């Protein structure tokens, strides 16, 4: 399995909107579900800093994600721009493969 980990600090006062858009049934997850290689998304909220969130996007493989990102580049960019006002800060922490 291939995993992409993101860190977010939502724009002040927009945390609930952020949770809806970035959660497992949110805008990003619905967009990713266009591809059968998408496994799911987890939204995690930091227990020490309630304004800090992480998303964990899971795909069957890196090749599958790369193909989706190439094929859906325009839609990806448009959704990212649409939801940008919800994000005060966004950092891609890394991409990972599960061992084995």
Secondary structure as UniProt FT lines:
FT   STRAND          2..10
FT   TURN            12..13
FT   HELIX           15..22
FT   TURN            24..25
FT   HELIX           27..32
FT   TURN            33..34
FT   TURN            36..37
FT   STRAND          38..45
FT   TURN            50..51
FT   STRAND          52..59
FT   HELIX           62..71
FT   HELIX           73..83
FT   HELIX           84..86
FT   STRAND          87..97
//
